[in-house]
């Protein structure tokens, strides 16, 4: 079953299971498994959000990365495509895609 077919309750349950698995993997020192499970949790959390709330041209904080913001170029499914911006306001050259669950508060709209 695809995450897009899950109900909100099923997504919450799945998120709980993944968190449990990640905690166990961390206790066992399985770092790569923890990272994989964290990525899965980010995707599950994205399906609990509404992609229409994220507007191209707007800039958002990045959860877990206080040194950068993210300017959205476009939304494709649960992924926001755009550019990271550093504290000096310089955008990185390479466009990247991030799950919308990694986007924090809106900072501002592109000037």
Secondary structure, DSSP 8 states (H G I E B T S, - for coil): --GGGS-HHHHHHHHHHHHHHHHHHHHTT-HHHHHHHHHHHHHHHHTTS-GGGS-TTEEEEETT-TTEEEEEEEEETTEEEEEEEETTS-B-SS-EEEEGGGEEEEEEE--
